[in-house]
Amino acid sequence: MDFVHLHTYSQNSFYESTIGWGLHHVCKKNKFRSIALTDYEHLYGIVDFNNTCKRNHIKPILGQVFNIRSLISENNPERLFRILLLASTDEGYQNLVKLSSLSWKLDRKIPYIELKHISLYNKGLICLTSGLESEISNYILQKNMKEAEKGAWMLKDIFPRDHIYLELQDHGLAMEHEMNRGLLSLSVQLDIPLVATNMCRYPYKEDYEKFIILQKLRNPGINTYNLPNEYYVKSSNEMKYLFKDIPDAISNTLKISSMIDFNLDGFYSDVLRSAESIPVLKEKKIDINEDDKWGLYFREQVFIEQELNKRVMEGARQRYGNDISDEIIFLIEKELSLYNSDVVRKDILLLHEIIQKYKDNHYIPGPGRGACPSSIIFYCLGLTDVDPVAHGLIIERFININNLKDFDTIFLNISTRGCKYFYEYAYEKYGEDFICSIPSLTDMKDQKNIIDVLLWDLKFIPHSLTALPRGFYFYHNVSFPTFESKIWNWRICQFNPGSVSGFNNLLMDFEYLNELSVIETTILYINEKSPGFTVSHITMEDEKTIQVFRTGNTTDIFQFDDPAAMDFLQRLSPENFNDLHALVSLNRPGPISQGWLEKFIHHRHNPESIIYPHDSLKEFLENTRGMLIYQEQFMHIAHEICGLSLTEADRFRKAGGKKISAITDYFVKICMHHMISMGYSRDDADKIIQWMIYSAEYHFQKAHAVGYTMISWWMAYLKAHYPNEFLKAKEMCR
């Protein structure tokens, strides 16, 4: 290895780069044994980058390109430049995180730091001055070497010897040649070493067109073809040739790489949550008596388990009455046995306390989202409002009972009206060090400007570009490292959800729905005249409500307010709630393209036309008018008919839907053997199994469909029974 790239943007530097996590292929091709990731403004991708490098025996170097206010000028304090910082030690990484988080906390539209912040958190960091965007380079290009020298001195006073470098670049721009001459002069004058970098913004030279299109997406009105095709990941020989007259600038990249003595692997083991570190235990603000059971509960695992069991059984009696059936008891005990970790139990208690406080303040969480409604524990605790028993939901769809780590993310809804209160309460109750949000990314498919580019030149739009991220859009909850949202003033984690799940944090994915705000506000108006009405008073068998759907009078009703849905409703004339969540599940491109939606409507009005693939399937398909619509139906059939465990049934379902032939073939053999042993003919068994596999690609998650359709039902009920209050609330929340 003769050279190390120290200035590399990934696709997470929005609009700055097309480089994805295939960067290791470029490294292997060029025989690089080390490379840096230095994304602009945040650290979002460092865990994925680190893990990819380690798997491919490449030394990762972690850094960030920061915006920084002027080092020396007080005349234009709002002017921002760029500076590059690399973490060389554990302390350096912590300081990198602190500076990155701090840059977002300052009250500015663009995140930045100041020189005083670097002076506080400089230990273990290596500073590169950055290229043309640096303040020093700016003064050099203005031929103001006095100010450039002053800026270099400012940095030299902060960083120790060999931790500050003047950054040379050569992408074929005349300005860079002038910049390099000035930096060479400063290096001699101030005894600051030089380092050569290439601003890597796309993997290979032939990716130039994609990068140019990315620039066009960013600034549709600007001609970007004046950028030279030199921002790719150059080979060592190319870099050595560019800086053949300054060999030290090349060798210093190796020196910097050798100084990196930091390993992200295991770094967060100290912040993984143990029994003593969960805020629901340590930070709960109540008076604890030494002899009180509650005091012991907060310190001893046995009381954690007892408290969860107690709350669940109290909730079960509220949901099912005092005479709880053996079936319900069995399901509760089965699920409680899965939560055999003290950490998981406390996660559930923590969530229960937050949601209960949210409800106590007249906010309404959604009835359940994703696979969460499959949990009878969540239903008993009031975290969801979908009865999993009544709807045939399966806990194995929510949790892989052979690998509890699959219990990672809890998907729920809260109202846009109540989200601020939700976070403020969580912060106050458990502390900002324990609660923050995780941003996900939105991609180019939603980019309005893509229309301008399509009109500009259709043939140059590669499909791969539409998958590139363009910004943050959605937040989850967890912790560290963080920055602060300008819009909501919330602490936001700089790692992506997948990365954070590896740190053993509780992930709660809260989607904000304005429709829940409408429901909340309607109920507030109702209570002005009829105190005591709550969402629990809404019955799920109501003729006036079903009539709203039959007539297609669903303007302002969640999921059903578009013309296509209204047309399907009128043609279907649904009989009950089951028809509604089936319609939601079928009103998607896949099932529509297969003719499933039309078939369902036909079966509704012509039940004699229903033909079951086999008589034994009738009990599984009767409620969906002879059709296999849901993932849970597949699992029930695979379990009851084909002899698989429910966990195996879920694996079979996934493999069939994703056309993973090796796994599918494995389960087909097991199913065939079992069915033949149960008396099915080989032809019948094969027919049933192939029918299941064929349809698996288009199945929908029943738990999610029921939860979301319940919101639609709540709205339709309020519209039917309290039309004035509903319309008033709709206007208020518009």
N, C-alpha and C positions, 0 to 999 in steps of 0.2 A: 504494500500500500504506500503510495507516494503522495497522496493528497486526501483531505477530508472536507466534504462540503459542510459549511457551518451556517449557511443562510438559505433555508429551504422552507417554502410555503407549501402547505397542503391544501386540499379542496376546502378545508374548514376556514381558510383565510378567504372569506367570501369575495368572489370575483377576482381574486388575486392569483389563483392557481387552479390547474386541472389535475394536480397530482393526488392520487388516492393511495390506499394502503397496499397497492402493488409496487410501492417504491422499492421494496426489497428485491424485486426482479431486476430493477435498474442497477441496484448495488451489486448484485451477483454478476450481472453482465460485465460491469466495470471493475469487478474484484475489489469493491469497497468493503472494508471491514468495520467501518464506522461512518455515521452520518447524523446530522442534527435536524431536529424539527423546530422551526422558529416561526410559528404562525403569528399572524398579526392580531393584536389586541386581546387574545385570550389563550387558554390552555386546553381547550375542549378536547382535542384529539390525542393528548399525550399518552394516555393509557393504551389505546389501541396501537399507536405507533410503537410504544415501548414493547408491548407483547409481541407484535409482528417481528420487530427486530430480534428479540431474544429467541423466538422460534427459528429464526434463520441465521443465528450465530453472527449477528451484526451488533456492534456496540451502539446503543442509542444515546444521543446527546440531546438534552431537553432544554429548550429556551423559548423566548418570546420576543417579538419585535414590538416595542412600546411606542406610543406617542408620548412626547415629552415637551414640556414648555421650555421656552428659551433658557439656556444656561446662563446667559449674561445680560440679555437686553431687557430693560424695563420699559422701553418705549412701546413695545408691542407684546404685552404679556400673554395675549391670547394666541399668538402664533405657535403652532405645533410642529415639531420635527419628529424624527424617528431615531430610536436607539435599540440595539440588540443586546440582550442579556442571556447568558448561559449559566446553568446550574452545574457547579463542579463538585459540591459536597451535599450531604444531607441538609446542613444548615443553609447552604445556598439554594437548595430546592425550596425549603420553607420560606426563604426570603423572596424567591421568585413568585411563589404563590401569594405572599403578602402584598407584593407590589402589584401583581396582576389584579388581585381583589381590590386593592386600594384605588387603582386607576378607574374602576367602575363606580366607586362610592362618591367620588367628587361630583359636585353638582354641575356637570357639563354635558352637552349633547354627545360629545365624543370622549371616550375614556382616555385619560392621560395621567402621567405622573410628573413630579417636579424633582429638581436636583436634590432638594432637602429630603425627599422620600428615599432616594437612592443612597444618600449618605447615612440614613438610619438602617437600611437593610442591604448593605453591600457585601457583607461577609459571605464567602463561598460562591460569589458570582464572578463571571468573566464578562467584561464589557467590550463589545465591538461597536465602533462608532456608526455603523450602517453606511449606506452608500450615498447617492445623490440627495436622499431625503434628510440627511443629518444636518444639524445646524452648522457644524464645522465646514462641511462641504459647501453649504449655502454661502458662507462668507468667503470661501476660496473662490467660488464662481463670481462673486461680487468684487473680486480682487482686493478684499479687505483682510489681509493676512494677520493684521493686528488682532482683530476680533476672533478670527479662527484660532489663533494661538491662545487667546484668553479662554475660549471654550475648551480647548484641549487641556489646558492647565486645570480647569475646574474638575474635569474627570480624573486627571492624574492625581489630584489631591485626595480623591475619594478611594480609588482602587490601588492596591499594592502593586508592586513590580510584577510583571508578567500576567496581570489580570486586566490590563487595559491595552487595546490594540486599535490602531488606525486601519480602517477597512478599505482596501483597494478593490475596485471592480472594473471589468472591461467587457461590456456588451456591445462594443463597436460604436459607442456614442462619443462625439467630440467632447461633450461636457465631462465625461468620465476621464478622458485623457488629461484635461486641465485639472480636474479634481485630484487625480493621482499624483500629478507633479507637485501640487500644493501639499498633499499628505506626506510625500517623500521629504519635502523640505521640513515640515513640522517634526517628522520622525527624527531627523538628524538634530534639529534644534532642541527638541525637548526630551530626547532619548526615550521615545515611545515606540515600541515595536510595531511592525506592519503585518497584516494578514490579508491574504487574497481570498475573496469569495466570489461565487457566482450566484446571483439571485435566481434560484431554481423555482420555476413557475409552471413547468410542464415536463413530463418524463423524457421524451425523445424529441430530436430535431423535427421529425415528421409530424409531431403534434402541434406544430405552430398554428395551423388553421383553426384548430379547436380553441386554442388560447385567444386568438384574435376575435373569434366569435364571442367568447366570454367577455372580452373587453367591450365588444359591441353591445352585448346585453346590458352591460353596466352603463355605458354612455352611448345610446343609439345614434346621437347626432354627431359623434366625433369620428374622424377617420383614424383608425388605429393601425393601419398598415405601415405607418412610418416607424413602428417598433421593429428593431432587428430581430432576426430569428436566432437569438443567442441566450435565451432564458431557460434552456433545457438543462438537464443534469449532465454536465460535461464530464468527460473522462479525465483521468489524472494527466494523461499526455496532453490533452487539449489545454488544461489549466497550466501545466508547466510551460507549454509553448507561449501562452499569452503573457506569462510573467517570467519569461526566461531571463530577463535582465534583473529581476528581483527575486532570486531563489529563496531568500529568507522568508518572504511572504508566503511561499508555498510550504516550506518546512515548518513554519509556525502553526499551520493547521494541524500537523501531526503532534506538535508540542501541546497544543490546546486539548486535543483529543486525549493525550496521555495524562493530562491534568484532571480529567473527569473521573472522579472517584465517588460516583453516586449510582445507586441501583434502586430504581423505583420498586422492583419486586420486593414484597415484604415490608416496604416502607410504611404502609398503612395498617400493618398488623397491630400497631399500638392504639389505633383508633377504632379497630373492630369492636363491636359492642359485646361486652361481657355482661354477666348478670348484675354487676354493681354499677355499670355505666349507663344504663338506660334512664333517661330523664323521668319517665313515669314513676321510677322508684326513688331516684335521688332528689328530684326537684319538686316533688309534689308538695304544694303549699298548704299543709294542714298541720295542726298540732299533734305531735306524736307522743303519747304516753309510753314510758318504758315498759309498763305492764300490759299495755293495750295490744290486742291481737293485730290491729292495723300496723302498729309499729314493727311488730315481728314480720308482718306481711311484706313490708318494704325491705326486709333484709334476708328473709329466708325463702328458699324456693318452694318449700312445701305449701306455704300460704299463697304463693303466686298461683299455683295449680288449684288450690282450694277456692281461691277467689274467682278465678275464671269459671270453674265448674259451677260455683254458686250463682254467678250472674247468668250463665247459660240456662240453668234450670229455672231460675226466676223468669227469664224471658220465654222459655218453653211453655210454662204454665200460662203466661199472658197470651201466647200465640195459639196454643192448642187446648187450653183448659186444664183443670187440675187432674183430670183422668187421662194422662198421656199414654198413648198406645205403645205396645211393645216395639212396633216398627220404628216409631219416632225415637224411643229410648235407644234402640240398637244403632240408629244412624248417628245420634248425638254422641254416644260412647265411641263409635267407630272413628268419627272425625276428631273428637278430643284426643284419642289415642295417637292420632297422627301428629298432633301438636305436642310432641314429647320433648321439645326444647324450651328451656326457660326463656330464652330470647324471643322465640315465636309467641309464647303465651303473653309475654309483656307487650309485644307488638300489638296483639289483638286488644289487650286491655287499654293500651295507649289510644288506639284508634277508637275504641268504644267511648272513652272519656271525651275525646274531641268531638265526635259526632253527637253524643248526648248533649253536650254543652251547646252545640250548634242548634240542635232541635229546641232546647230550652229557651232559646232566644228567638223563636218563631221563624227559623229558617228551615227549609225542607231539602234534605239530601235526596238524590235520585234513588229509585227503588233498587238499583243494582245495574252493573255494567260489566261487559266482558263475561268471564266465567264466575265472578263473585256470587251471583244468585244461586250457584250450585251448592253453596255452603249453608247447611242447616244451622251451624253455629252463628254465622253472620245474621241469619234470619232471626234467630232467637234473641240475639243481642240488639236487634234493631238497626244493624248496619245496612241491611237490605230489606226490601218489602216483598220479595218474591218467595213464595212457599215452594221450596225445591221438591217436596214430596208431591204436592198437588200437580206440579208441572213435569214430573218425571225427569228431574235434573240429576246429575251424577257428580259426586264429589271428586271422582277421579278425573273429571274434565277440568277441575280447578287445581288439583294437586296431584302430582305424581307420587303415589304413596311409597314408591321404592326410592325416591330421591326428593326429599323435602326441599332441596334447594330450588326445585322448580316452583316452589311457593315464593315467588319473588315480588310480583307486582300486584297490588290491589287496585282494581279499577272501579272508581265511583264517580258520581256527579255531584256538584254543588252549584248553587245558583250564582249568576253573575252579580246579583244583588248582595249575596252573602259572602262572597269569596274574600273580601277584604277583612270582614270580621273573623272569618275562619282562620286566616293566617295570623292576624293580630293576636287572637286568643292562643294559638299554638305557640307563637313566639313568647308571649308573656308567661304561659304556663310552663313551658319546657326549656326555654332559653334559645337564643339565636344560634348558639354553637351546636345545637342539636337539630334544628329545623331549617331547611332551605329548599329551594326548588331546583329541578334539573331541566335544562332546556333541551328540547329536541330540535331538529332542523327541518325547515321547509325547503323543497327543492324547486328547480327551474320550471317544473311543469305548471306551477301556479304563477309564474312570472308574467306580469302584464306586458313587459317590454318584449317578450319573445315574439309577439305579433309583429312588432316593428322589424325585427330581424328576419322573420319569415318573409315579410314583404320585401325586405332588402335583398335576400338571396336564399331561396328555399333550399337549393341543393347543398348548401354548406352547413346545414343544421344536423350534426351527428346526434343520434339517439342518446349516446352516452352523456351528452351535456345536460340533458333534461334531468338527470339524476343527481347533478351536482347541487350541494346545499347553497342557499342564498341568504339564510338568516335563521335566527331563533324564533320559534313560534309557540311553544307549549311547555307548560311547567309541571313537574312532579315534585315530590318532597323528599329531601334527604339532607346530607351535610358534607361540606368541606371538599376542596377549596371553593371559595365563593366570590361572586361579585354582586352588585346591587342593581336591581332593575330600576330604570329611570321612570317607568310608567307607574308601577305599583309600589315602589320602594321595598321590594322583597329581596331577600338574599337568594342568590341563584348559584347553584353548583356549576363549576366549570368542566365537569366530566359529563359524558353522555350517559344515558340510562343503563346501557349494557355494561359500561365500565363500572359504574357505581354498584351494580348488583353484585359484583365480585368482592365488594368490601363489606358484605354481610349487613347492609343497611336495609331497613324497611322501605320499600318503594310503594308510594301511594299515588296512583295516576288519577288526578281529579280533572275531569272535563267540566268546563263552565258552561251551563246552559241558561240562556235567557228565558227559555220556557219554564224553568223552575221558578224564576223570578216572577213570571206571570201568575203561576199557581200560588206562590206565597202571597203576592199582592191581592189576588182575588179573595183569598181566605181572610186576609186582614179586613177587606171591605165587608165581607160577609159577617165577620165578627162584630162589626160596628152595630149591626142590627140583631144578630143572633149569636151571642157569645158562646164560645165552647166548640164551634165547628173546627175540625181538623181534617187533614187528608185521610186519616183512618176511617172517617165516616163515609168515604166514597166506596160504594159497593161495586163489585166486579160483575154483577149480573143486574143490569138496569136497562129497561126497555127504551127509555128516552135517550140514553147514551148510545146504545147500538143503533138507534134510528138516525142519529147524527152521521154515523158512518155509512149506513145504508143509502142515505140520500146524497152522499158525497158533499154534505154541508160542512166541510172540514177546513175552510179558510181559517188560518191562524192555529191549526192543530198540528202539533209536532209530528213530522214524518208523512203527513197526509195532506199537506197544503199546496201541492203542485197539481197541475191539471191532469197529468198521467195517473197519479194516485187516486184522484177524485173519480176519474173514468173507471179505473179498476174496481173501486169500491162500489160504484153504481152497478157495474156488471156482475160483481160477485154477490152483492146483497148479503153481507156477512151475517151469520146467525149468532155468533158469540165471540168472545175474546180470543179463542183459539184461532178463528179464521183471520183475525186481524194480525196477530204476530206471524202467522203463516204468510200472509200477503206481504208483510214487511220483509220477510226472508226471501220471498220469490221475486220481489220487485228489484232485481239486480241484473246486470247484463248477462252473466252466465246462465242462470235459470231461464231468463227470458229467451235467450238464443236457443236453448234446448226445448222451448215450447212448454216448459213446466208451468208457467203462470197461467197460460191459456187452458192447459189441461186441468189445473186446479179449479178454475172458474167453471169449466165444463162439468167436472165431477160434483161441484156444489149443486148444480141444477139437474144433474142426471146421475144420481147415485147408482143406478143400475148399470152404468157403464164402467164402474170401478172393477178392475180385474187385478187380483193379487198375484204376484209371481209364484206364491205357494200359499196354501191355506194356513200354514203355521205362522205366516207373517201378518195375518189380519189384526191380531191384538196390538201389534206395534205400529200399524199404519192407519188404523180406523179413525183416530182423531185428526189425521192430516189428509183425510179423504183419499186414502189408498196410495199416498205418495211418501217417498223417503226424502224429507226436507232437511232434517236436522242431524247434526253430528251426534247428538245424544241418542237419536233413534238408531243410528249405525252401531253405536257402542252397545246398546241394549240387545240388538239382534246378534252382534258378534259374541256377546256374553251368553245370552240365553239359548241361542240356536247353534252357534258355532263352537261353544265351549271355551272361549278365551276368558281370561280374567278381565276385569274392566280396565285395568292399566294396559294390558296387552291389546284390548280392543281399541284403546285410544291410539296406541302406536300403529296398529293396523290401519286405522282411519287416516292418520297423517300420511303414512306411506302410500296408501291408495290415492289420496287426494293429490299428492305431489309426484305421483308416478315413479316412486322409488322401487324399482322392480325386485331388487335383491330382498328387501324387507317384505314386500308384498308376497313374493313367492314363498318365503319362509312361513308366513301366516296362512297362506292358502293351503299348504300341505297339512298344517295342524287342523285347520277348520274342516278340510275334506275328511281326514281320518276320524274326527269326532262325529261329524254328521252321519257318516256311513255307519259308525258304531251305534248311532242312535236310531238307525232304521231308514234314513234317507237313501234314495237311490243315488248312484254316482251322478247321473244326469241332473237330478233335482238339486243336489248339493252344488254342483258346478254352476248351474243356472243361478242359484241364489247368490253364490259368492261373486260371480262375475257381474251380476246386477249391482251388488253393493260397491264393488270396486269402480265400476263405470260411473256411478252417481256420486262417489265420494268427493270428486273435484268441486261439486256445486253445492255441497251441504253448507248450511249456516249454523251458527252456534245458537241453540235454543235459549240458553240462559240469557244471552245478550238480547235476543229478539224479544223475549218476554219482558225483561227489565225496561227496555226502551219503549215498548208498546204500552206498558203500564203508564208511562208519562203521557202518552197520547190519550189514553183512556181517562186519566185524571182531568186533562184539559177538556175533553169532550163532555165529561160529566158536568164540570163547572159551567161550560158553555150552555148545556141543555137546561140545567137547573137554576143557574144564577147568571143569566145572559148579560144583565146590566153591569154587574160587578166584574164579570169576565172581560167585557169590552173596555170598561174603564181601566182595568189593570193592564190590558194589552196596550192601551195608549200610553199609560204611565211608564211602561217598561220598553217602549219602542226605541 
